Amino acid sequence: MIHVFDLERKKYRTGKPANIALEKDFYKIDVPSIKDPMIVEKTLAEMEGTWSTIIKGIILNEQMPEDEWMDDLIFFVAVLLTRTDCFKSHISTFITDIDLQHQSKIDKKNDSLFFVQQIFLQAIRILPILSRRNWSLSVCKDVSQCLVCSNYPISLIPTVPHSINSPPGLASEKTLVTLPISKKMLLLGSFDQPVVNRSINHNEIAEFNTETISNADLIFSSNREFLHFDESRKITTEFAFPKV
């Protein structure tokens, strides 16, 4: 059973994982010149099968993959970064701006195809940056606590103060890229030397969970209560919907 916190509607619910955040035919291509409108869905299904196998292996063996499996894992992170609703919204704004400036030269019928193309083009562009990071596992050993996930699961966390006028990016030194892959394990990408299977304490669990949910519309947790920082930066396990 998954606990879901809907921040947009300020509602809490539970449900089975298979029924949570499900949208059918999300990448269906409605373009007459393409014979199979489900070609992207089918291709992604194959890729997701590979990624799922890799993630399950990491969780089972508690160690990072090697060689081409590691390359596939990093590509998974890159695609996950560019598949979010936030990225799609950014591309929608871009299309709207182009329409206004160039009098609708982009065919609206090809929007879905354009979205998919941009997802993979941008993923390929950021792949070298992600590949330069050292990737390791952080593990929550406390059986009573859990890591949470969200519809924006990847976080970029600065480890030193940054200027407001110069926020850190994926290529910035002294930053961490994090991705929870289970309720007990988190992928961590750093430019520093990785620590294999690093056990994380309550303060770190709270920090990672807070970052994971910082830009979220939906929070997913295996527990009704989970460690995080509240608005006053105090550790708590009781989640309160933000006040408007």
MARPAMI-206549 format. One record per residue (C-alpha): residue in one letter; x, y, z. Coordinates in Angstrom, 2 decimals, decimal comma. Example, Ala and Ser with C-alpha at 12.3 -4.5 7.8 and 13.67 -1.06 7.14 Angstrom:
2
<pt A <12,30 -4,50 7,80>>
<pt S <13,67 -1,06 7,14>>
REM end
This chain:
244
<pt M <0,00 0,00 0,00>>
<pt I <1,30 3,44 -0,98>>
<pt H <0,52 6,64 0,90>>
<pt V <-0,07 9,55 -1,48>>
<pt F <-0,03 13,23 -0,55>>
<pt D <-1,57 15,40 -3,29>>
<pt L <-0,14 18,86 -2,67>>
<pt E <-2,09 20,53 -5,45>>
<pt R <-5,46 19,36 -4,10>>
<pt K <-4,27 19,12 -0,49>>
<pt K <-5,62 15,59 -0,21>>
<pt Y <-4,27 12,37 1,26>>
<pt R <-5,11 8,89 0,01>>
<pt T <-3,75 5,35 -0,15>>
<pt G <-3,70 2,94 -3,03>>
<pt K <-1,97 0,07 -4,76>>
<pt P <1,27 0,99 -6,57>>
<pt A <-0,12 -0,19 -9,92>>
<pt N <-2,99 2,28 -9,66>>
<pt I <-1,01 5,32 -8,53>>
<pt A <0,01 8,08 -10,98>>
<pt L <-1,11 5,98 -13,94>>
<pt E <-1,81 7,63 -17,29>>
<pt K <-2,46 5,45 -20,34>>
<pt D <-1,03 6,24 -23,78>>
<pt F <0,94 9,19 -22,40>>
<pt Y <3,40 9,09 -25,33>>
<pt K <0,96 8,15 -28,08>>
<pt I <2,02 9,83 -31,34>>
<pt D <-0,93 11,21 -33,29>>
<pt V <0,84 11,81 -36,61>>
<pt P <-0,60 10,33 -39,87>>
<pt S <2,86 9,65 -41,35>>
<pt I <3,70 7,31 -38,45>>
<pt K <2,07 3,93 -38,97>>
<pt D <2,23 2,79 -35,36>>
<pt P <1,10 5,59 -32,97>>
<pt M <2,26 3,46 -30,04>>
<pt I <5,84 3,08 -31,27>>
<pt V <7,24 5,37 -28,55>>
<pt E <5,22 3,62 -25,83>>
<pt K <6,54 0,26 -27,03>>
<pt T <10,14 1,47 -27,25>>
<pt L <9,96 3,03 -23,80>>
<pt A <8,45 -0,19 -22,43>>
<pt E <11,52 -2,10 -23,63>>
<pt M <13,88 0,46 -22,16>>
<pt E <11,96 0,56 -18,89>>
<pt G <12,23 -3,23 -18,72>>
<pt T <16,02 -2,93 -18,84>>
<pt W <16,03 -0,11 -16,29>>
<pt S <13,74 -2,07 -13,98>>
<pt T <16,09 -5,06 -14,12>>
<pt I <19,04 -2,81 -13,22>>
<pt I <17,21 -1,15 -10,32>>
<pt K <16,05 -4,52 -8,95>>
<pt G <19,63 -5,78 -9,14>>
<pt I <20,91 -2,77 -7,20>>
<pt I <18,30 -3,26 -4,49>>
<pt L <18,89 -7,00 -4,25>>
<pt N <22,70 -6,88 -4,22>>
<pt E <23,09 -3,49 -2,53>>
<pt Q <25,75 -2,47 -5,02>>
<pt M <26,04 -0,37 -8,14>>
<pt P <26,11 -2,01 -11,59>>
<pt E <29,17 -2,07 -13,83>>
<pt D <30,10 -1,35 -17,44>>
<pt E <27,16 -1,07 -19,86>>
<pt W <24,64 -1,57 -17,05>>
<pt M <26,03 1,55 -15,39>>
<pt D <25,73 3,44 -18,68>>
<pt D <22,09 2,36 -18,93>>
<pt L <21,45 3,48 -15,36>>
<pt I <22,85 6,96 -16,00>>
<pt F <20,78 7,24 -19,18>>
<pt F <17,74 6,30 -17,08>>
<pt V <18,51 9,22 -14,74>>
<pt A <18,90 11,55 -17,74>>
<pt V <15,58 10,49 -19,28>>
<pt L <13,83 10,70 -15,92>>
<pt L <15,05 14,29 -15,60>>
<pt T <13,57 15,24 -18,97>>
<pt R <10,31 13,25 -18,74>>
<pt T <8,78 15,24 -15,88>>
<pt D <5,65 17,37 -16,24>>
<pt C <7,82 20,38 -15,43>>
<pt F <9,98 19,76 -18,50>>
<pt K <6,90 19,18 -20,67>>
<pt S <5,42 22,44 -19,39>>
<pt H <8,66 24,22 -20,28>>
<pt I <8,51 22,81 -23,83>>
<pt S <4,82 23,82 -24,10>>
<pt T <5,78 27,38 -23,22>>
<pt F <8,56 27,24 -25,78>>
<pt I <6,12 26,09 -28,48>>
<pt T <3,66 28,84 -27,55>>
<pt D <6,41 31,45 -27,78>>
<pt I <7,47 30,14 -31,19>>
<pt D <3,85 30,21 -32,37>>
<pt L <3,50 33,85 -31,34>>
<pt Q <6,76 34,89 -32,94>>
<pt H <6,54 32,86 -36,13>>
<pt Q <2,79 32,63 -36,67>>
<pt S <2,29 28,97 -35,79>>
<pt K <5,02 27,41 -37,92>>
<pt I <5,00 24,40 -35,59>>
<pt D <2,19 22,03 -36,57>>
<pt K <0,08 21,40 -33,45>>
<pt K <-0,59 17,86 -34,69>>
<pt N <3,11 17,14 -34,22>>
<pt D <3,33 18,48 -30,66>>
<pt S <3,40 15,01 -29,11>>
<pt L <6,19 13,94 -31,46>>
<pt F <8,09 17,16 -30,71>>
<pt F <7,79 16,51 -26,96>>
<pt V <9,23 13,01 -27,30>>
<pt Q <12,06 14,20 -29,54>>
<pt Q <12,99 16,89 -27,02>>
<pt I <12,93 14,41 -24,12>>
<pt F <15,61 12,27 -25,73>>
<pt L <17,60 15,12 -27,27>>
<pt Q <17,90 16,84 -23,90>>
<pt A <18,64 13,53 -22,16>>
<pt I <21,51 12,89 -24,58>>
<pt R <22,83 16,41 -24,00>>
<pt I <23,01 16,07 -20,22>>
<pt L <24,29 12,48 -20,32>>
<pt P <28,01 13,47 -20,42>>
<pt I <27,53 15,71 -17,37>>
<pt L <25,83 12,97 -15,39>>
<pt S <28,47 10,46 -16,50>>
<pt R <31,23 12,61 -15,00>>
<pt R <29,69 12,22 -11,57>>
<pt N <30,64 9,35 -9,28>>
<pt W <27,53 7,32 -8,45>>
<pt S <26,99 5,44 -5,21>>
<pt L <24,29 4,14 -2,89>>
<pt S <23,00 5,67 0,31>>
<pt V <21,05 3,24 2,49>>
<pt C <18,49 3,79 5,21>>
<pt K <19,20 1,07 7,78>>
<pt D <16,53 2,09 10,30>>
<pt V <13,62 -0,30 9,74>>
<pt S <11,16 2,23 11,18>>
<pt Q <12,05 4,96 8,66>>
<pt C <11,76 5,31 4,91>>
<pt L <12,80 7,41 1,95>>
<pt V <9,96 8,97 0,00>>
<pt C <9,52 9,58 -3,71>>
<pt S <7,58 12,14 -5,74>>
<pt N <6,58 13,07 -9,29>>
<pt Y <9,83 15,12 -9,33>>
<pt P <12,12 12,50 -7,77>>
<pt I <15,53 13,83 -8,83>>
<pt S <17,06 16,54 -6,68>>
<pt L <20,11 18,75 -7,11>>
<pt I <21,48 19,56 -3,66>>
<pt P <24,30 22,09 -3,11>>
<pt T <26,78 21,06 -0,43>>
<pt V <28,18 24,59 -0,04>>
<pt P <26,40 27,97 -0,15>>
<pt H <25,69 29,32 -3,64>>
<pt S <24,89 32,84 -4,76>>
<pt I <21,20 33,56 -5,36>>
<pt N <22,21 35,13 -8,67>>
<pt S <24,13 32,01 -9,69>>
<pt P <22,18 28,88 -8,72>>
<pt P <23,95 25,53 -9,13>>
<pt G <23,42 23,34 -12,17>>
<pt L <24,09 19,71 -13,05>>
<pt A <27,70 20,53 -13,93>>
<pt S <28,35 22,49 -10,72>>
<pt E <30,98 21,20 -8,32>>
<pt K <29,97 20,70 -4,69>>
<pt T <26,50 19,44 -5,55>>
<pt L <24,71 16,12 -5,18>>
<pt V <22,21 14,58 -7,58>>
<pt T <19,87 12,26 -5,68>>
<pt L <17,21 9,77 -6,73>>
<pt P <15,34 7,43 -4,35>>
<pt I <15,02 3,99 -5,97>>
<pt S <13,30 2,24 -3,05>>
<pt K <12,05 3,04 0,42>>
<pt K <15,53 2,20 1,75>>
<pt M <17,94 3,16 -1,05>>
<pt L <18,94 6,33 -2,79>>
<pt L <21,23 6,90 -5,78>>
<pt L <23,73 9,67 -5,18>>
<pt G <25,82 11,34 -7,88>>
<pt S <28,75 13,48 -6,78>>
<pt F <31,98 14,87 -8,21>>
<pt D <33,68 13,71 -5,01>>
<pt Q <34,95 10,21 -4,35>>
<pt P <31,93 7,92 -3,78>>
<pt V <31,35 6,05 -0,54>>
<pt V <30,00 2,55 -1,23>>
<pt N <26,76 1,67 0,56>>
<pt R <26,88 4,66 2,86>>
<pt S <24,45 4,36 5,76>>
<pt I <22,46 7,56 6,30>>
<pt N <21,31 8,89 9,67>>
<pt H <17,97 10,48 10,60>>
<pt N <19,15 13,98 9,78>>
<pt E <20,26 12,91 6,30>>
<pt I <17,03 10,97 5,70>>
<pt A <15,08 14,10 6,62>>
<pt E <17,26 16,22 4,32>>
<pt F <16,91 13,87 1,35>>
<pt N <13,15 13,52 1,84>>
<pt T <12,75 17,28 2,11>>
<pt E <14,63 17,78 -1,15>>
<pt T <12,63 15,05 -2,89>>
<pt I <9,32 16,69 -2,01>>
<pt S <10,46 20,31 -2,42>>
<pt N <9,12 20,69 -5,99>>
<pt A <6,55 17,92 -5,86>>
<pt D <2,86 17,90 -6,68>>
<pt L <2,54 14,30 -5,50>>
<pt I <4,46 12,59 -2,68>>
<pt F <4,64 8,80 -2,47>>
<pt S <5,60 7,04 0,75>>
<pt S <5,52 3,51 2,14>>
<pt N <4,75 4,99 5,59>>
<pt R <2,04 7,45 6,63>>
<pt E <4,70 9,31 8,62>>
<pt F <8,19 10,03 7,35>>
<pt L <11,20 12,09 8,41>>
<pt H <11,51 15,55 6,85>>
<pt F <12,12 19,15 7,82>>
<pt D <9,13 21,38 8,48>>
<pt E <8,95 25,07 7,55>>
<pt S <10,91 26,01 10,68>>
<pt R <13,65 23,51 9,74>>
<pt K <12,78 21,15 12,58>>
<pt I <12,76 17,41 11,96>>
<pt T <9,28 15,95 12,05>>
<pt T <7,48 12,81 10,87>>
<pt E <4,02 14,37 10,50>>
<pt F <3,49 15,86 7,07>>
<pt A <1,43 19,05 6,94>>
<pt F <0,15 20,42 3,64>>
<pt P <1,76 23,82 2,97>>
<pt K <-0,41 26,83 3,72>>
<pt V <-1,37 29,05 0,79>>
REM end
